[in-house]
Amino acid sequence: MWLFSDMTSPPPPPPHLRFERLLLFLCWTWWGAMFVKYAIIDQLIFEGVDFPKHYWAAVEIMQGNSPFVDSPNYHLYLGFNYPQFTAWIYLFLGFFTLEQAEGIWDGLNMLYTAASLILVARWLRPRPSPRLTDPAAFDTLGRGD
């Protein structure tokens, strides 16, 4: 049992836990920086990887053509190599100009990335081990005082 002088704050964690917490903090900081770079900054600077294919497939469908065969539209010179369902999901892009659709595409990519971040951070992240949260676990692991 630990005795506290003021009974309000526990003693500092053992050195190996301080290192683990620092490592965890550095990993989360690095991951956060990568998230900002790839999910926000790159989305605003570069054209989406598959945006042209989805946009021109939507335009082809709205013109009554199939994006899966040789189309008269030279933008799909390699054809649309995605499932038909994705062509219908992004059909709304055909209602906008190329510049407007690209802004919507970028916004959706940021939204998808933020949603996956929330999903992982809230429900799918690894839980801390008892060594980080329960002081009594040190005694059972043989690492206590």
N, C-alpha and C positions, 0 to 999 in steps of 0.2 A: 504494500500500500504506500502510495506517495503522500507525503505530508507537505502541504503548501503553507507558506508563511501567511498569506492573506486569504487563502481558501477561495480565491476567485480565478486565478490563472494557473494553468499547469506549468511545469518546468519546460524549458526548451526541449525540442526533440533531440534524440541521440544524433551524433554526427552523420551516420549512414542515412538517416531519414532526411536530414537537411539537404544532403546531396540528391536524394531521390526527388524531393520537392523542387529543388532548383532545376533538375533535369526535366521534370514535368512542366515547370513554368517555361523553360526555354523551348521545349517541344511545342507547347501550345502557342507561344509567341511566334515561332517559326511558321507553324501551320497557319496562324492568323495572317501573317504577312503574305504567305503564298496565296491564301484565299483572296486577299485584297488585290494582289497582282493579277491573278488569273481570272477571277470571277468578276472583277469590276474594271480595272484599268485596261486589261487586254480586250475586254468586250467593247469598250468604247473606242479603242484605237484601231483594232484590226477587224476586217470583215469576218463574219462567222464562217466557220469551216465548211459547213454544208448549206449555208444560207442560199447561195445561188441555185443549187439543185432544187431545194424546196420551193423557192419563190417561182422559178420558171416552171416547175411542175404544176403549181397552182394556176399560173397563167395559162398553161396548156389545157388543163382541165376546164377552166372557165371559157376557153375558146372552142371547146368541144373536141379537142384532140386527146390522145392518150400519151402520157409522158413516158410510157414503157416501150414505145416503138420509135422508129425513126421519125422525128418530128420536124416540121418545117422551121421550127424555132432553133436557130443555130446555138442558142445558149445550152441546150441539152444534147450536145453532140455525142456525149458518152451515154446518154439515156439516164433514166431515173432508176437507180438500183436500190431502192428502198421498198419495203412492203407497201401495198396499196393503202393500208390504213393510215400511214404517215402522210401520204399525199392528201388524204381527206382531212386529217387533223390540221394541217397548215394551209388549207384551202383559203382561209380568210386573208392570207397574205396577198392573194391576187386582186383584192379590192383596193390595194394601196399602190402608190408609186414605189419605185425601187428604193428610194431614200427613206420614205416613210416605213416601208416594210422592214428595212434593215434596222431602223430604230426600234421597231416593235420586237423584232427577233432578238436584238441585244437585251432589251428589257425583259423578255421572257427567259432568256438564258440566265440573267441575274436573279430573276425570281426563282427559277428552278434550283439554282445553286444555293440561294438563301434558304429555300425550303429543305433541301437536303442537309444543310448545315444544322438547321433547327431539329430535324428528325434525328440526326446523329447525336447532337449535343443533348437533347432531351431524353431520348428513349434508347439509343443504341450504343452509347459510349460505355467503355469498360468502367466498372465500379471500382472505387479505391479498395485496396486490400485492407484487411483488419489491422495490419501493421501501421497503416497511416492514420487510422481513426480511433482505435481502441488501445489505450495504454496497457490494459491487462493482457493483450495478445502477445506482448513482448515476453512476459513471464512464461507463457505456454510455449513460445518458440525458443526459449532459452536465450533470449537476447536482452532480457530485462536487467535491472540494476542488481 
